[in-house]
């Protein structure tokens, strides 16, 4: 079975975490989704690109989550979430997934 690319996991964690929090009105539940995807992506980043890259991408993931809040005041919630998810997904692909051999 082919592995889901870490870029997809990371971007989905940001979008899914926000979606779950918004639709259930349970922010902690959205946080669980966000954290679970972050951990899964970080494991793949470490495996595919090493510890330093995994640390940097994990920091980018957390920064994207934090940065989406002030950005949402300027452009709206969903555009902010999609924007940061796209940025993290692109960074993840460039650093980890692009190098990884296809299974």
Backbone as CSV, one residue per row, in Angstrom:
resi,resn,N_x,N_y,N_z,CA_x,CA_y,CA_z,C_x,C_y,C_z
1,UNK,0.841,-1.172,0.000,0.000,0.000,0.000,0.895,1.247,0.000
2,UNK,0.591,2.199,-0.853,1.385,3.416,-0.966,1.146,4.320,0.240
3,UNK,2.220,4.999,0.650,2.139,5.935,1.763,1.502,7.236,1.300
4,UNK,0.701,7.822,2.168,0.152,9.145,1.883,1.299,10.141,2.045
5,UNK,1.520,11.014,1.058,2.617,11.975,1.166,2.468,12.857,2.408
6,UNK,3.590,13.191,3.015,3.553,14.017,4.216,2.960,15.389,3.939
7,UNK,3.114,15.889,2.720,2.521,17.183,2.366,0.997,17.128,2.484
8,UNK,0.429,16.027,2.068,-1.033,15.858,2.153,-1.466,15.739,3.614
9,UNK,-0.712,15.007,4.393,-1.048,14.843,5.812,-1.005,16.185,6.530
10,UNK,0.068,16.942,6.313,0.225,18.227,6.998,-0.861,19.224,6.589
11,UNK,-1.080,19.360,5.293,-2.108,20.305,4.823,-3.491,19.875,5.303
12,UNK,-3.760,18.579,5.258,-5.054,18.077,5.718,-5.242,18.282,7.211
13,UNK,-4.163,18.195,7.975,-4.252,18.424,9.421,-4.663,19.849,9.736
14,UNK,-4.113,20.800,9.005,-4.476,22.202,9.235,-5.921,22.477,8.816
15,UNK,-6.286,22.009,7.629,-7.653,22.226,7.147,-8.645,21.413,7.978
16,UNK,-8.332,20.154,8.217,-9.227,19.288,8.975,-9.389,19.720,10.417
17,UNK,-8.299,20.149,11.037,-8.392,20.626,12.419,-9.316,21.824,12.532
18,UNK,-9.157,22.769,11.612,-10.038,23.935,11.641,-11.476,23.536,11.344
19,UNK,-11.665,22.689,10.340,-13.022,22.265,9.983,-13.734,21.557,11.120
20,UNK,-13.042,20.647,11.767,-13.636,19.917,12.897,-13.980,20.884,14.027
21,UNK,-13.061,21.787,14.343,-13.317,22.748,15.420,-14.522,23.631,15.085
22,UNK,-14.593,24.055,13.855,-15.684,24.953,13.457,-17.028,24.228,13.421
23,UNK,-17.066,23.047,12.800,-18.352,22.365,12.630,-18.869,21.705,13.897
24,UNK,-17.975,21.293,14.774,-18.434,20.676,16.021,-18.554,21.691,17.148
25,UNK,-17.976,22.888,16.926,-17.902,23.915,17.959,-17.120,23.430,19.189
26,UNK,-16.227,22.503,18.951,-15.369,21.938,19.995,-13.912,22.158,19.592
27,UNK,-13.352,23.283,20.028,-11.972,23.600,19.651,-10.984,22.513,20.069
28,UNK,-11.143,21.901,21.255,-10.193,20.833,21.610,-10.233,19.651,20.641
29,UNK,-11.395,19.352,20.103,-11.499,18.257,19.148,-10.745,18.604,17.861
30,UNK,-10.839,19.846,17.430,-10.049,20.290,16.286,-8.567,20.221,16.580
31,UNK,-8.197,20.520,17.815,-6.796,20.427,18.223,-6.274,19.007,18.178
32,UNK,-7.130,18.052,18.493,-6.732,16.643,18.425,-6.422,16.265,16.980
33,UNK,-7.273,16.697,16.059,-7.047,16.417,14.631,-5.744,17.074,14.174
34,UNK,-5.567,18.344,14.535,-4.363,19.087,14.177,-3.116,18.389,14.713
35,UNK,-3.142,17.994,15.971,-1.983,17.355,16.601,-1.706,15.974,16.007
36,UNK,-2.739,15.181,15.790,-2.542,13.839,15.243,-1.905,13.898,13.862
37,UNK,-2.388,14.804,13.029,-1.801,14.945,11.694,-0.372,15.473,11.793
38,UNK,-0.120,16.386,12.718,1.230,16.911,12.899,2.211,15.833,13.308
39,UNK,1.798,14.968,14.209,2.661,13.866,14.648,2.917,12.891,13.498
40,UNK,1.873,12.560,12.757,2.030,11.637,11.621,2.953,12.232,10.563
41,UNK,2.776,13.507,10.263,3.638,14.158,9.271,5.076,14.226,9.772
42,UNK,5.257,14.565,11.043,6.612,14.674,11.602,7.353,13.342,11.546
43,UNK,6.645,12.265,11.770,7.285,10.939,11.678,7.801,10.697,10.262
44,UNK,6.975,11.041,9.282,7.409,10.857,7.894,8.539,11.815,7.542
45,UNK,8.455,13.069,8.010,9.528,14.021,7.722,10.857,13.503,8.252
46,UNK,10.830,12.988,9.466,12.069,12.469,10.069,12.600,11.284,9.266
47,UNK,11.707,10.413,8.870,12.103,9.217,8.123,12.629,9.589,6.733
48,UNK,12.017,10.556,6.092,12.363,10.884,4.712,13.485,11.910,4.590
49,UNK,13.571,12.835,5.543,14.518,13.943,5.373,15.444,14.161,6.566
50,UNK,15.238,13.432,7.649,16.119,13.562,8.813,15.548,14.455,9.899
51,UNK,16.232,14.439,11.028,15.750,15.133,12.218,15.725,16.645,12.102
52,UNK,16.742,17.226,11.490,16.788,18.691,11.370,15.638,19.175,10.494
53,UNK,15.437,18.517,9.371,14.344,18.896,8.477,12.995,18.685,9.162
54,UNK,12.854,17.592,9.889,11.602,17.328,10.602,11.331,18.406,11.637
55,UNK,12.374,18.835,12.344,12.219,19.907,13.311,11.794,21.212,12.658
56,UNK,12.412,21.540,11.539,12.076,22.773,10.820,10.653,22.722,10.276
57,UNK,10.276,21.593,9.707,8.914,21.473,9.166,7.876,21.456,10.285
58,UNK,8.210,20.851,11.402,7.289,20.875,12.549,7.099,22.294,13.059
59,UNK,8.182,23.061,13.107,8.088,24.465,13.507,7.246,25.254,12.514
60,UNK,7.400,24.951,11.231,6.595,25.621,10.209,5.113,25.271,10.371
61,UNK,4.825,24.026,10.721,3.446,23.576,10.926,2.796,24.344,12.079
62,UNK,3.517,24.450,13.187,3.001,25.179,14.354,2.877,26.671,14.033
63,UNK,3.863,27.220,13.336,3.811,28.632,12.958,2.655,28.910,12.006
64,UNK,2.372,27.972,11.123,1.245,28.139,10.203,-0.073,28.177,10.970
65,UNK,-0.204,27.274,11.934,-1.409,27.277,12.762,-1.552,28.612,13.489
66,UNK,-0.484,29.056,14.126,-0.529,30.317,14.871,-0.732,31.499,13.932
67,UNK,-0.059,31.483,12.807,-0.161,32.591,11.859,-1.491,32.691,11.157
68,UNK,-2.224,31.600,11.102,-3.525,31.643,10.431,-4.520,32.513,11.197
69,UNK,-4.322,32.658,12.499,-5.257,33.452,13.300,-5.219,34.934,12.947
70,UNK,-4.067,35.596,12.983,-4.062,37.008,12.573,-4.345,37.184,11.086
71,UNK,-3.926,36.230,10.278,-4.208,36.312,8.846,-5.714,36.246,8.584
72,UNK,-6.426,35.461,9.385,-7.873,35.328,9.208,-8.600,36.650,9.418
73,UNK,-8.068,37.515,10.255,-8.698,38.821,10.463,-8.610,39.687,9.207
74,UNK,-7.628,39.419,8.384,-7.421,40.223,7.176,-8.120,39.641,5.946
75,UNK,-8.090,38.315,5.808,-8.605,37.704,4.576,-9.786,36.769,4.798
76,UNK,-10.128,36.480,6.043,-11.195,35.529,6.341,-10.606,34.205,6.809
77,UNK,-11.423,33.457,7.528,-10.933,32.232,8.158,-10.523,31.162,7.144
78,UNK,-11.431,30.792,6.255,-11.104,29.710,5.327,-9.962,30.065,4.385
79,UNK,-9.942,31.283,3.805,-8.780,31.611,2.966,-7.460,31.554,3.740
80,UNK,-7.466,31.983,4.989,-6.251,31.925,5.798,-5.817,30.476,6.019
81,UNK,-6.759,29.627,6.353,-6.431,28.218,6.613,-5.921,27.549,5.338
82,UNK,-6.600,27.785,4.222,-6.142,27.188,2.966,-4.770,27.732,2.562
83,UNK,-4.542,29.010,2.809,-3.248,29.608,2.474,-2.104,29.004,3.256
84,UNK,-2.262,28.901,4.569,-1.169,28.332,5.375,-1.027,26.837,5.121
85,UNK,-2.136,26.149,4.865,-2.056,24.718,4.554,-1.291,24.506,3.247
86,UNK,-1.553,25.348,2.271,-0.828,25.251,1.006,0.656,25.517,1.179
87,UNK,0.985,26.501,1.998,2.392,26.829,2.241,3.114,25.679,2.934
88,UNK,2.487,25.108,3.947,3.108,23.984,4.663,3.193,22.759,3.759
89,UNK,2.149,22.512,2.988,2.176,21.387,2.054,3.292,21.518,1.034
90,UNK,3.466,22.719,0.504,4.527,22.957,-0.470,5.907,22.774,0.165
91,UNK,6.090,23.319,1.353,7.369,23.159,2.057,7.648,21.682,2.345
92,UNK,6.625,20.964,2.759,6.777,19.544,3.058,7.165,18.767,1.810
93,UNK,6.514,19.069,0.723,6.847,18.388,-0.530,8.285,18.692,-0.936
94,UNK,8.666,19.966,-0.864,10.000,20.373,-1.309,11.105,19.762,-0.457
95,UNK,10.874,19.670,0.847,11.921,19.190,1.748,11.919,17.670,1.885
96,UNK,10.758,17.054,1.938,10.696,15.618,2.258,10.132,14.747,1.144
97,UNK,8.992,15.085,0.622,8.318,14.186,-0.313,8.992,14.102,-1.689
98,UNK,9.535,15.187,-2.149,10.155,15.227,-3.471,11.322,14.235,-3.553
99,UNK,12.029,14.053,-2.469,13.187,13.165,-2.433,12.817,11.695,-2.266
100,UNK,11.661,11.472,-1.669,11.272,10.121,-1.290,10.918,9.300,-2.527
101,UNK,11.446,8.084,-2.628,11.090,7.234,-3.751,9.627,6.797,-3.667
102,UNK,8.990,6.676,-4.801,7.584,6.228,-4.834,7.509,4.771,-4.431
103,UNK,6.412,4.451,-3.766,6.216,3.051,-3.358,5.150,2.434,-4.211
